């Protein structure tokens, strides 16, 4: 099971949902292609303080934070950040398309 949370609100609970079987398969296909490491030579602006700030993704007893194409293992590994990049943003697209319809208009990070 893959649990997704849209980091959308401040002051109330953020929306959560689980990926369906096909979405989970698509997610894992793209996720397994990522290369994670502590020193990937690429930087990305931090997420904004208000509004949509990305997603948390929980699976395999780990939590990842995704904003735009950057996916980071929460807490890192061995004290170092552990980051991967989904340059075509396929994972973000899967998460947006799996989200409750009522919140989709708010899930933009362009």
Protein Blocks (a to p, Z undefined) as FASTA:
>chain_A
ZZddddfbghiacddddddfklmmmmmmmmmmpccdfbdcbddddddfehjebjaddeeh
iacddehjbccdehiaghiacddddfkommmmmmmmmpcfklmmmmccZZ
